[in-house]
Amino acid sequence: MEVLGSSKPMIATQEEMVEARVPIPYRDQCAHLLIPLNKCRHAEFFLPWKCENERHVYEKCEYELVMERMLQMQKIREAEAKLKQSHKQGTIPLIPKDCKCLVSVSVSVLVSGFFIVLEY
């Protein structure tokens, strides 16, 4: 079974994962390594130094999956930035950035009880 967006194939089947009681959040492309790790943990009473090799192999597989997802997300962000940049280059600004002119000034003056607004 192939998982969308990943280069690693699913090796463990759903039946194997159900039989080994792998929790649903851990049923990914590294589940085939988690099954022997959990068996070793149960056999060795969860002593952390007993199943180091199996744990290392499983954690390396999980790390590679995370790095693969990060690379995919980076490519998506770069594509979105490139698309946004191409849209931004097509617009023409209303006021040029190099314009050193005064755009408008408004002055309010009180003349015989009324405010008069003068704009320049």
N, CA, C and O atoms as a Tinker XYZ file with bonds, in Angstrom:
   480  protein
     1  N      0.850000   -1.186000    0.000000    73     2
     2  CA     0.000000    0.000000    0.000000    64     1     3
     3  C      0.891000    1.243000    0.000000    63     2     4     5
     4  O      1.787000    1.361000    0.835000    81     3
     5  N      0.655000    2.147000   -0.907000    73     3     6
     6  CA     1.442000    3.365000   -1.041000    64     5     7
     7  C      0.716000    4.538000   -0.375000    63     6     8     9
     8  O     -0.492000    4.707000   -0.537000    81     7
     9  N      1.465000    5.334000    0.369000    73     7    10
    10  CA     0.897000    6.497000    1.048000    64     9    11
    11  C      1.154000    7.722000    0.187000    63    10    12    13
    12  O      2.268000    7.923000   -0.297000    81    11
    13  N      0.130000    8.539000   -0.006000    73    11    14
    14  CA     0.238000    9.731000   -0.831000    64    13    15
    15  C      1.230000   10.715000   -0.231000    63    14    16    17
    16  O      1.168000   10.994000    0.966000    81    15
    17  N      2.142000   11.244000   -1.035000    73    15    18
    18  CA     3.062000   12.269000   -0.588000    64    17    19
    19  C      4.291000   11.738000    0.113000    63    18    20    21
    20  O      5.061000   12.527000    0.661000    81    19
    21  N      4.507000   10.441000    0.120000    73    19    22
    22  CA     5.671000    9.885000    0.789000    64    21    23
    23  C      6.378000    8.920000   -0.146000    63    22    24    25
    24  O      5.745000    8.235000   -0.950000    81    23
    25  N      7.697000    8.875000   -0.030000    73    23    26
    26  CA     8.451000    7.957000   -0.866000    64    25    27
    27  C      8.577000    6.581000   -0.218000    63    26    28    29
    28  O      8.947000    5.615000   -0.885000    81    27
    29  N      8.270000    6.484000    1.084000    73    27    30
    30  CA     8.360000    5.201000    1.784000    64    29    31
    31  C      7.062000    4.423000    1.632000    63    30    32    33
    32  O      5.978000    4.984000    1.789000    81    31
    33  N      7.166000    3.134000    1.327000    73    31    34
    34  CA     5.941000    2.323000    1.224000    64    33    35
    35  C      5.487000    1.839000    2.597000    63    34    36    37
    36  O      6.281000    1.753000    3.534000    81    35
    37  N      4.202000    1.524000    2.699000    73    35    38
    38  CA     3.661000    0.902000    3.909000    64    37    39
    39  C      3.991000   -0.577000    3.854000    63    38    40    41
    40  O      3.545000   -1.276000    2.944000    81    39
    41  N      4.761000   -1.062000    4.810000    73    39    42
    42  CA     5.153000   -2.465000    4.820000    64    41    43
    43  C      4.199000   -3.282000    5.683000    63    42    44    45
    44  O      3.772000   -4.366000    5.284000    81    43
    45  N      3.862000   -2.765000    6.870000    73    43    46
    46  CA     2.941000   -3.475000    7.758000    64    45    47
    47  C      1.510000   -3.314000    7.259000    63    46    48    49
    48  O      1.103000   -2.221000    6.865000    81    47
    49  N      0.758000   -4.394000    7.276000    73    47    50
    50  CA    -0.641000   -4.335000    6.859000    64    49    51
    51  C     -1.515000   -3.916000    8.037000    63    50    52    53
    52  O     -1.075000   -3.927000    9.187000    81    51
    53  N     -2.761000   -3.545000    7.735000    73    51    54
    54  CA    -3.688000   -3.148000    8.797000    64    53    55
    55  C     -3.922000   -4.298000    9.773000    63    54    56    57
    56  O     -4.026000   -4.076000   10.979000    81    55
    57  N     -4.005000   -5.530000    9.257000    73    55    58
    58  CA    -4.238000   -6.682000   10.124000    64    57    59
    59  C     -3.079000   -6.882000   11.094000    63    58    60    61
    60  O     -3.294000   -7.169000   12.272000    81    59
    61  N     -1.849000   -6.729000   10.600000    73    59    62
    62  CA    -0.677000   -6.865000   11.472000    64    61    63
    63  C     -0.670000   -5.797000   12.553000    63    62    64    65
    64  O     -0.351000   -6.081000   13.708000    81    63
    65  N     -1.020000   -4.567000   12.184000    73    63    66
    66  CA    -1.015000   -3.478000   13.165000    64    65    67
    67  C     -2.118000   -3.671000   14.200000    63    66    68    69
    68  O     -1.917000   -3.383000   15.380000    81    67
    69  N     -3.292000   -4.160000   13.765000    73    67    70
    70  CA    -4.379000   -4.424000   14.716000    64    69    71
    71  C     -3.980000   -5.552000   15.654000    63    70    72    73
    72  O     -4.212000   -5.467000   16.860000    81    71
    73  N     -3.381000   -6.610000   15.110000    73    71    74
    74  CA    -2.960000   -7.752000   15.922000    64    73    75
    75  C     -1.893000   -7.346000   16.940000    63    74    76    77
    76  O     -1.895000   -7.834000   18.071000    81    75
    77  N     -0.977000   -6.451000   16.538000    73    75    78
    78  CA     0.080000   -5.991000   17.437000    64    77    79
    79  C     -0.382000   -4.852000   18.333000    63    78    80    81
    80  O      0.392000   -4.359000   19.153000    81    79
    81  N     -1.637000   -4.426000   18.187000    73    79    82
    82  CA    -2.236000   -3.340000   18.969000    64    81    83
    83  C     -1.430000   -2.030000   18.864000    63    82    84    85
    84  O     -1.156000   -1.364000   19.862000    81    83
    85  N     -1.071000   -1.696000   17.649000    73    83    86
    86  CA    -0.386000   -0.421000   17.403000    64    85    87
    87  C     -1.440000    0.673000   17.462000    63    86    88    89
    88  O     -2.445000    0.594000   16.756000    81    87
    89  N     -1.228000    1.714000   18.304000    73    87    90
    90  CA    -2.209000    2.801000   18.365000    64    89    91
    91  C     -2.360000    3.488000   17.001000    63    90    92    93
    92  O     -1.405000    3.569000   16.228000    81    91
    93  N     -3.552000    3.970000   16.723000    73    91    94
    94  CA    -3.855000    4.558000   15.412000    64    93    95
    95  C     -2.899000    5.699000   15.039000    63    94    96    97
    96  O     -2.473000    5.752000   13.885000    81    95
    97  N     -2.539000    6.615000   15.950000    73    95    98
    98  CA    -1.619000    7.681000   15.529000    64    97    99
    99  C     -0.238000    7.182000   15.098000    63    98   100   101
   100  O      0.486000    7.906000   14.413000    81    99
   101  N      0.138000    5.970000   15.483000    73    99   102
   102  CA     1.453000    5.433000   15.148000    64   101   103
   103  C      1.423000    4.516000   13.925000    63   102   104   105
   104  O      2.436000    3.891000   13.609000    81   103
   105  N      0.316000    4.422000   13.248000    73   103   106
   106  CA     0.204000    3.550000   12.079000    64   105   107
   107  C      0.645000    4.299000   10.824000    63   106   108   109
   108  O     -0.177000    4.707000   10.003000    81   107
   109  N      1.933000    4.466000   10.699000    73   107   110
   110  CA     2.490000    5.160000    9.542000    64   109   111
   111  C      3.474000    4.240000    8.832000    63   110   112   113
   112  O      3.431000    3.025000    9.024000    81   111
   113  N      4.356000    4.800000    8.017000    73   111   114
   114  CA     5.287000    4.000000    7.238000    64   113   115
   115  C      6.354000    3.319000    8.093000    63   114   116   117
   116  O      7.085000    2.464000    7.593000    81   115
   117  N      6.455000    3.683000    9.373000    73   115   118
   118  CA     7.434000    3.082000   10.275000    64   117   119
   119  C      6.802000    2.070000   11.231000    63   118   120   121
   120  O      7.476000    1.590000   12.143000    81   119
   121  N      5.552000    1.744000   11.047000    73   119   122
   122  CA     4.864000    0.821000   11.949000    64   121   123
   123  C      5.485000   -0.569000   11.913000    63   122   124   125
   124  O      5.458000   -1.284000   12.914000    81   123
   125  N      6.046000   -0.960000   10.766000    73   123   126
   126  CA     6.688000   -2.277000   10.692000    64   125   127
   127  C      7.911000   -2.364000   11.605000    63   126   128   129
   128  O      8.335000   -3.463000   11.962000    81   127
   129  N      8.481000   -1.221000   11.986000    73   127   130
   130  CA     9.600000   -1.206000   12.927000    64   129   131
   131  C      9.118000   -1.060000   14.371000    63   130   132   133
   132  O      9.817000   -1.458000   15.303000    81   131
   133  N      7.947000   -0.500000   14.552000    73   131   134
   134  CA     7.402000   -0.333000   15.897000    64   133   135
   135  C      6.923000   -1.660000   16.475000    63   134   136   137
   136  O      7.000000   -1.865000   17.686000    81   135
   137  N      6.438000   -2.551000   15.646000    73   135   138
   138  CA     5.918000   -3.838000   16.129000    64   137   139
   139  C      7.013000   -4.639000   16.840000    63   138   140   141
   140  O      6.790000   -5.072000   17.970000    81   139
   141  N      8.201000   -4.859000   16.225000    73   139   142
   142  CA     9.240000   -5.593000   16.963000    64   141   143
   143  C      9.786000   -4.817000   18.158000    63   142   144   145
   144  O     10.204000   -5.416000   19.149000    81   143
   145  N      9.784000   -3.475000   18.069000    73   143   146
   146  CA    10.227000   -2.667000   19.201000    64   145   147
   147  C      9.310000   -2.866000   20.401000    63   146   148   149
   148  O      9.785000   -3.049000   21.522000    81   147
   149  N      7.998000   -2.833000   20.172000    73   147   150
   150  CA     7.062000   -3.036000   21.280000    64   149   151
   151  C      7.145000   -4.456000   21.837000    63   150   152   153
   152  O      7.007000   -4.648000   23.045000    81   151
   153  N      7.371000   -5.455000   20.977000    73   151   154
   154  CA     7.549000   -6.832000   21.463000    64   153   155
   155  C      8.783000   -6.924000   22.350000    63   154   156   157
   156  O      8.755000   -7.565000   23.400000    81   155
   157  N      9.856000   -6.288000   21.927000    73   155   158
   158  CA    11.083000   -6.281000   22.725000    64   157   159
   159  C     10.854000   -5.564000   24.051000    63   158   160   161
   160  O     11.310000   -6.028000   25.096000    81   159
   161  N     10.155000   -4.448000   24.013000    73   159   162
   162  CA     9.875000   -3.703000   25.251000    64   161   163
   163  C      9.081000   -4.559000   26.238000    63   162   164   165
   164  O      9.389000   -4.571000   27.430000    81   163
   165  N      8.067000   -5.271000   25.756000    73   163   166
   166  CA     7.275000   -6.127000   26.642000    64   165   167
   167  C      8.117000   -7.279000   27.191000    63   166   168   169
   168  O      8.003000   -7.629000   28.366000    81   167
   169  N      8.959000   -7.865000   26.342000    73   167   170
   170  CA     9.776000   -8.999000   26.769000    64   169   171
   171  C     10.835000   -8.581000   27.793000    63   170   172   173
   172  O     11.199000   -9.365000   28.671000    81   171
   173  N     11.323000   -7.352000   27.677000    73   171   174
   174  CA    12.394000   -6.872000   28.555000    64   173   175
   175  C     11.884000   -5.963000   29.670000    63   174   176   177
   176  O     12.676000   -5.280000   30.320000    81   175
   177  N     10.572000   -5.947000   29.899000    73   175   178
   178  CA     9.946000   -5.165000   30.975000    64   177   179
   179  C     10.251000   -3.665000   30.863000    63   178   180   181
   180  O     10.447000   -2.988000   31.872000    81   179
   181  N     10.289000   -3.161000   29.637000    73   179   182
   182  CA    10.460000   -1.735000   29.335000    64   181   183
   183  C     11.758000   -1.149000   29.887000    63   182   184   185
   184  O     11.819000    0.045000   30.180000    81   183
   185  N     12.788000   -1.968000   30.032000    73   183   186
   186  CA    14.097000   -1.447000   30.439000    64   185   187
   187  C     14.700000   -0.699000   29.247000    63   186   188   189
   188  O     14.868000   -1.282000   28.176000    81   187
   189  N     15.026000    0.582000   29.422000    73   187   190
   190  CA    15.408000    1.410000   28.273000    64   189   191
   191  C     16.694000    0.971000   27.577000    63   190   192   193
   192  O     16.848000    1.246000   26.387000    81   191
   193  N     17.609000    0.312000   28.250000    73   191   194
   194  CA    18.868000   -0.067000   27.618000    64   193   195
   195  C     18.808000   -1.420000   26.915000    63   194   196   197
   196  O     19.789000   -1.835000   26.297000    81   195
   197  N     17.677000   -2.109000   26.999000    73   195   198
   198  CA    17.570000   -3.444000   26.425000    64   197   199
   199  C     17.246000   -3.426000   24.928000    63   198   200   201
   200  O     17.728000   -4.291000   24.196000    81   199
   201  N     16.457000   -2.483000   24.458000    73   199   202
   202  CA    15.990000   -2.474000   23.060000    64   201   203
   203  C     16.516000   -1.253000   22.309000    63   202   204   205
   204  O     15.801000   -0.654000   21.505000    81   203
   205  N     17.766000   -0.892000   22.576000    73   203   206
   206  CA    18.317000    0.327000   21.976000    64   205   207
   207  C     18.384000    0.255000   20.454000    63   206   208   209
   208  O     18.070000    1.232000   19.775000    81   207
   209  N     18.794000   -0.901000   19.907000    73   207   210
   210  CA    18.934000   -1.004000   18.452000    64   209   211
   211  C     17.591000   -0.845000   17.757000    63   210   212   213
   212  O     17.487000   -0.104000   16.779000    81   211
   213  N     16.554000   -1.533000   18.250000    73   211   214
   214  CA    15.223000   -1.427000   17.641000    64   213   215
   215  C     14.675000   -0.008000   17.756000    63   214   216   217
   216  O     14.061000    0.506000   16.821000    81   215
   217  N     14.899000    0.620000   18.908000    73   215   218
   218  CA    14.417000    1.993000   19.118000    64   217   219
   219  C     15.132000    2.963000   18.181000    63   218   220   221
   220  O     14.513000    3.860000   17.610000    81   219
   221  N     16.443000    2.770000   18.031000    73   219   222
   222  CA    17.207000    3.660000   17.156000    64   221   223
   223  C     16.727000    3.556000   15.708000    63   222   224   225
   224  O     16.575000    4.570000   15.028000    81   223
   225  N     16.491000    2.339000   15.244000    73   223   226
   226  CA    16.032000    2.135000   13.860000    64   225   227
   227  C     14.653000    2.771000   13.662000    63   226   228   229
   228  O     14.403000    3.409000   12.640000    81   227
   229  N     13.754000    2.594000   14.646000    73   227   230
   230  CA    12.405000    3.170000   14.557000    64   229   231
   231  C     12.465000    4.698000   14.571000    63   230   232   233
   232  O     11.809000    5.352000   13.760000    81   231
   233  N     13.246000    5.266000   15.483000    73   231   234
   234  CA    13.327000    6.733000   15.573000    64   233   235
   235  C     13.972000    7.336000   14.332000    63   234   236   237
   236  O     13.603000    8.435000   13.916000    81   235
   237  N     14.940000    6.625000   13.729000    73   235   238
   238  CA    15.552000    7.112000   12.492000    64   237   239
   239  C     14.527000    7.142000   11.362000    63   238   240   241
   240  O     14.494000    8.081000   10.567000    81   239
   241  N     13.691000    6.107000   11.298000    73   239   242
   242  CA    12.633000    6.064000   10.279000    64   241   243
   243  C     11.660000    7.227000   10.477000    63   242   244   245
   244  O     11.293000    7.889000    9.506000    81   243
   245  N     11.242000    7.484000   11.706000    73   243   246
   246  CA    10.330000    8.602000   11.994000    64   245   247
   247  C     10.983000    9.941000   11.643000    63   246   248   249
   248  O     10.324000   10.825000   11.096000    81   247
   249  N     12.269000   10.094000   11.953000    73   247   250
   250  CA    12.994000   11.321000   11.637000    64   249   251
   251  C     13.016000   11.561000   10.132000    63   250   252   253
   252  O     12.807000   12.686000    9.676000    81   251
   253  N     13.270000   10.502000    9.360000    73   251   254
   254  CA    13.298000   10.648000    7.905000    64   253   255
   255  C     11.932000   11.042000    7.351000    63   254   256   257
   256  O     11.850000   11.809000    6.392000    81   255
   257  N     10.859000   10.520000    7.950000    73   255   258
   258  CA     9.510000   10.913000    7.522000    64   257   259
   259  C      9.265000   12.394000    7.799000    63   258   260   261
   260  O      8.711000   13.104000    6.960000    81   259
   261  N      9.675000   12.854000    8.972000    73   259   262
   262  CA     9.485000   14.266000    9.326000    64   261   263
   263  C     10.288000   15.156000    8.383000    63   262   264   265
   264  O      9.784000   16.174000    7.910000    81   263
   265  N     11.524000   14.781000    8.110000    73   263   266
   266  CA    12.350000   15.593000    7.217000    64   265   267
   267  C     11.767000   15.625000    5.797000    63   266   268   269
   268  O     11.829000   16.652000    5.121000    81   267
   269  N     11.211000   14.515000    5.358000    73   267   270
   270  CA    10.581000   14.472000    4.037000    64   269   271
   271  C      9.374000   15.408000    3.977000    63   270   272   273
   272  O      9.186000   16.124000    2.994000    81   271
   273  N      8.553000   15.398000    5.041000    73   271   274
   274  CA     7.399000   16.300000    5.083000    64   273   275
   275  C      7.844000   17.758000    5.129000    63   274   276   277
   276  O      7.214000   18.617000    4.513000    81   275
   277  N      8.927000   18.044000    5.856000    73   275   278
   278  CA     9.421000   19.420000    5.923000    64   277   279
   279  C      9.907000   19.895000    4.552000    63   278   280   281
   280  O      9.668000   21.042000    4.174000    81   279
   281  N     10.582000   19.029000    3.814000    73   279   282
   282  CA    11.035000   19.399000    2.470000    64   281   283
   283  C      9.855000   19.648000    1.534000    63   282   284   285
   284  O      9.881000   20.579000    0.730000    81   283
   285  N      8.828000   18.819000    1.641000    73   283   286
   286  CA     7.637000   19.025000    0.812000    64   285   287
   287  C      6.976000   20.357000    1.158000    63   286   288   289
   288  O      6.561000   21.093000    0.263000    81   287
   289  N      6.875000   20.673000    2.446000    73   287   290
   290  CA     6.257000   21.932000    2.847000    64   289   291
   291  C      7.088000   23.122000    2.392000    63   290   292   293
   292  O      6.532000   24.148000    2.002000    81   291
   293  N      8.408000   23.001000    2.436000    73   291   294
   294  CA     9.269000   24.078000    1.969000    64   293   295
   295  C      9.070000   24.317000    0.473000    63   294   296   297
   296  O      9.029000   25.465000    0.030000    81   295
   297  N      8.946000   23.248000   -0.304000    73   295   298
   298  CA     8.706000   23.399000   -1.745000    64   297   299
   299  C      7.362000   24.073000   -2.005000    63   298   300   301
   300  O      7.248000   24.901000   -2.909000    81   299
   301  N      6.343000   23.721000   -1.216000    73   299   302
   302  CA     5.028000   24.346000   -1.370000    64   301   303
   303  C      5.110000   25.830000   -1.057000    63   302   304   305
   304  O      4.560000   26.650000   -1.792000    81   303
   305  N      5.798000   26.185000    0.034000    73   303   306
   306  CA     5.935000   27.604000    0.408000    64   305   307
   307  C      6.711000   28.391000   -0.647000    63   306   308   309
   308  O      6.353000   29.527000   -0.959000    81   307
   309  N      7.768000   27.796000   -1.198000    73   307   310
   310  CA     8.529000   28.481000   -2.241000    64   309   311
   311  C      7.683000   28.698000   -3.487000    63   310   312   313
   312  O      7.770000   29.751000   -4.119000    81   311
   313  N      6.874000   27.723000   -3.841000    73   311   314
   314  CA     5.998000   27.871000   -5.009000    64   313   315
   315  C      4.958000   28.963000   -4.770000    63   314   316   317
   316  O      4.667000   29.751000   -5.669000    81   315
   317  N      4.396000   29.013000   -3.557000    73   315   318
   318  CA     3.428000   30.065000   -3.235000    64   317   319
   319  C      4.083000   31.438000   -3.250000    63   318   320   321
   320  O      3.482000   32.403000   -3.724000    81   319
   321  N      5.321000   31.542000   -2.731000    73   319   322
   322  CA     6.019000   32.823000   -2.732000    64   321   323
   323  C      6.323000   33.269000   -4.155000    63   322   324   325
   324  O      6.210000   34.453000   -4.472000    81   323
   325  N      6.707000   32.328000   -5.012000    73   323   326
   326  CA     6.989000   32.674000   -6.401000    64   325   327
   327  C      5.716000   33.148000   -7.108000    63   326   328   329
   328  O      5.750000   34.102000   -7.885000    81   327
   329  N      4.596000   32.477000   -6.834000    73   327   330
   330  CA     3.321000   32.871000   -7.422000    64   329   331
   331  C      2.898000   34.252000   -6.922000    63   330   332   333
   332  O      2.419000   35.082000   -7.694000    81   331
   333  N      3.081000   34.484000   -5.631000    73   331   334
   334  CA     2.728000   35.784000   -5.044000    64   333   335
   335  C      3.608000   36.883000   -5.628000    63   334   336   337
   336  O      3.130000   37.983000   -5.907000    81   335
   337  N      4.892000   36.586000   -5.813000    73   335   338
   338  CA     5.817000   37.571000   -6.370000    64   337   339
   339  C      5.451000   37.897000   -7.817000    63   338   340   341
   340  O      5.540000   39.053000   -8.229000    81   339
   341  N      5.045000   36.902000   -8.584000    73   339   342
   342  CA     4.680000   37.166000   -9.978000    64   341   343
   343  C      3.399000   37.999000  -10.060000    63   342   344   345
   344  O      3.256000   38.818000  -10.968000    81   343
   345  N      2.470000   37.798000   -9.126000    73   343   346
   346  CA     1.261000   38.624000   -9.097000    64   345   347
   347  C      1.594000   40.049000   -8.676000    63   346   348   349
   348  O      1.010000   41.004000   -9.187000    81   347
   349  N      2.536000   40.191000   -7.743000    73   347   350
   350  CA     2.894000   41.512000   -7.241000    64   349   351
   351  C      3.620000   42.323000   -8.312000    63   350   352   353
   352  O      3.449000   43.540000   -8.372000    81   351
   353  N      4.422000   41.682000   -9.154000    73   351   354
   354  CA     5.162000   42.392000  -10.190000    64   353   355
   355  C      4.248000   42.922000  -11.284000    63   354   356   357
   356  O      4.611000   43.877000  -11.970000    81   355
   357  N      3.088000   42.336000  -11.463000    73   355   358
   358  CA     2.174000   42.755000  -12.513000    64   357   359
   359  C      1.391000   44.013000  -12.175000    63   358   360   361
   360  O      0.785000   44.596000  -13.074000    81   359
   361  N      1.373000   44.462000  -10.920000    73   359   362
   362  CA     0.591000   45.630000  -10.531000    64   361   363
   363  C      1.412000   46.901000  -10.691000    63   362   364   365
   364  O      2.637000   46.886000  -10.571000    81   363
   365  N      0.721000   47.991000  -10.962000    73   363   366
   366  CA     1.354000   49.300000  -11.106000    64   365   367
   367  C      0.945000   50.138000   -9.897000    63   366   368   369
   368  O     -0.248000   50.290000   -9.635000    81   367
   369  N      1.913000   50.686000   -9.152000    73   367   370
   370  CA     1.553000   51.487000   -7.984000    64   369   371
   371  C      0.889000   52.803000   -8.396000    63   370   372   373
   372  O      1.229000   53.376000   -9.431000    81   371
   373  N     -0.053000   53.275000   -7.588000    73   371   374
   374  CA    -0.744000   54.529000   -7.890000    64   373   375
   375  C      0.166000   55.724000   -7.712000    63   374   376   377
   376  O      0.103000   56.666000   -8.502000    81   375
   377  N      1.007000   55.711000   -6.698000    73   375   378
   378  CA     1.961000   56.791000   -6.467000    64   377   379
   379  C      3.355000   56.194000   -6.586000    63   378   380   381
   380  O      3.682000   55.258000   -5.857000    81   379
   381  N      4.177000   56.707000   -7.479000    73   379   382
   382  CA     5.524000   56.159000   -7.626000    64   381   383
   383  C      6.326000   56.326000   -6.340000    63   382   384   385
   384  O      6.147000   57.301000   -5.609000    81   383
   385  N      7.205000   55.375000   -6.072000    73   383   386
   386  CA     8.004000   55.426000   -4.847000    64   385   387
   387  C      9.056000   56.523000   -4.902000    63   386   388   389
   388  O      9.451000   57.036000   -3.855000    81   387
   389  N      9.521000   56.897000   -6.082000    73   387   390
   390  CA    10.551000   57.915000   -6.198000    64   389   391
   391  C      9.979000   59.342000   -6.269000    63   390   392   393
   392  O     10.732000   60.295000   -6.469000    81   391
   393  N      8.677000   59.492000   -6.110000    73   391   394
   394  CA     8.035000   60.805000   -6.152000    64   393   395
   395  C      8.347000   61.563000   -4.871000    63   394   396   397
   396  O      8.086000   61.069000   -3.774000    81   395
   397  N      8.916000   62.790000   -5.011000    73   395   398
   398  CA     9.257000   63.597000   -3.851000    64   397   399
   399  C      8.328000   64.807000   -3.731000    63   398   400   401
   400  O      8.673000   65.805000   -3.099000    81   399
   401  N      7.165000   64.706000   -4.334000    73   399   402
   402  CA     6.232000   65.814000   -4.309000    64   401   403
   403  C      5.268000   65.658000   -3.137000    63   402   404   405
   404  O      5.059000   64.560000   -2.623000    81   403
   405  N      4.694000   66.768000   -2.734000    73   403   406
   406  CA     3.707000   66.775000   -1.667000    64   405   407
   407  C      2.365000   66.420000   -2.284000    63   406   408   409
   408  O      1.919000   67.067000   -3.231000    81   407
   409  N      1.730000   65.399000   -1.749000    73   407   410
   410  CA     0.509000   64.915000   -2.367000    64   409   411
   411  C     -0.645000   65.860000   -2.068000    63   410   412   413
   412  O     -1.240000   66.406000   -2.997000    81   411
   413  N     -0.971000   66.063000   -0.819000    73   411   414
   414  CA    -2.047000   66.998000   -0.484000    64   413   415
   415  C     -1.897000   67.442000    0.960000    63   414   416   417
   416  O     -1.427000   66.698000    1.821000    81   415
   417  N     -2.310000   68.677000    1.194000    73   415   418
   418  CA    -2.283000   69.238000    2.543000    64   417   419
   419  C     -3.629000   69.894000    2.768000    63   418   420   421
   420  O     -4.111000   70.649000    1.924000    81   419
   421  N     -4.233000   69.606000    3.904000    73   419   422
   422  CA    -5.498000   70.271000    4.203000    64   421   423
   423  C     -5.330000   71.087000    5.481000    63   422   424   425
   424  O     -4.743000   70.625000    6.459000    81   423
   425  N     -5.853000   72.298000    5.451000    73   423   426
   426  CA    -5.762000   73.221000    6.577000    64   425   427
   427  C     -7.164000   73.672000    6.919000    63   426   428   429
   428  O     -7.938000   74.077000    6.051000    81   427
   429  N     -7.475000   73.593000    8.196000    73   427   430
   430  CA    -8.786000   74.068000    8.646000    64   429   431
   431  C     -8.621000   75.444000    9.275000    63   430   432   433
   432  O     -7.749000   75.648000   10.120000    81   431
   433  N     -9.472000   76.399000    8.855000    73   431   434
   434  CA    -9.408000   77.767000    9.368000    64   433   435
   435  C    -10.789000   78.132000    9.893000    63   434   436   437
   436  O    -11.802000   77.873000    9.243000    81   435
   437  N    -10.816000   78.732000   11.067000    73   435   438
   438  CA   -12.073000   79.184000   11.648000    64   437   439
   439  C    -12.302000   80.633000   11.225000    63   438   440   441
   440  O    -11.575000   81.536000   11.638000    81   439
   441  N    -13.332000   80.838000   10.388000    73   439   442
   442  CA   -13.667000   82.174000    9.922000    64   441   443
   443  C    -15.118000   82.441000   10.277000    63   442   444   445
   444  O    -16.015000   81.737000    9.814000    81   443
   445  N    -15.347000   83.436000   11.081000    73   443   446
   446  CA   -16.664000   83.885000   11.542000    64   445   447
   447  C    -17.577000   82.709000   11.943000    63   446   448   449
   448  O    -18.731000   82.624000   11.524000    81   447
   449  N    -17.024000   81.814000   12.762000    73   447   450
   450  CA   -17.824000   80.713000   13.308000    64   449   451
   451  C    -17.936000   79.494000   12.413000    63   450   452   453
   452  O    -18.565000   78.509000   12.798000    81   451
   453  N    -17.342000   79.534000   11.226000    73   451   454
   454  CA   -17.368000   78.378000   10.328000    64   453   455
   455  C    -15.949000   77.902000   10.042000    63   454   456   457
   456  O    -15.011000   78.690000    9.928000    81   455
   457  N    -15.829000   76.574000    9.930000    73   455   458
   458  CA   -14.525000   76.014000    9.545000    64   457   459
   459  C    -14.449000   75.963000    8.035000    63   458   460   461
   460  O    -15.357000   75.467000    7.368000    81   459
   461  N    -13.371000   76.474000    7.510000    73   459   462
   462  CA   -13.120000   76.415000    6.072000    64   461   463
   463  C    -11.919000   75.514000    5.868000    63   462   464   465
   464  O    -10.877000   75.721000    6.489000    81   463
   465  N    -12.050000   74.521000    5.008000    73   463   466
   466  CA   -10.962000   73.583000    4.734000    64   465   467
   467  C    -10.305000   73.995000    3.441000    63   466   468   469
   468  O    -10.950000   74.063000    2.395000    81   467
   469  N     -9.025000   74.270000    3.518000    73   467   470
   470  CA    -8.245000   74.628000    2.332000    64   469   471
   471  C     -7.347000   73.448000    1.996000    63   470   472   473
   472  O     -6.642000   72.931000    2.863000    81   471
   473  N     -7.372000   73.032000    0.766000    73   471   474
   474  CA    -6.501000   71.921000    0.340000    64   473   475
   475  C     -5.565000   72.402000   -0.727000    63   474   476   477
   476  O     -5.958000   73.126000   -1.642000    81   475
   477  N     -4.335000   72.003000   -0.609000    73   475   478
   478  CA    -3.303000   72.387000   -1.575000    64   477   479
   479  C     -2.759000   71.167000   -2.238000    63   478   480
   480  O     -1.876000   71.269000   -3.090000    81   479
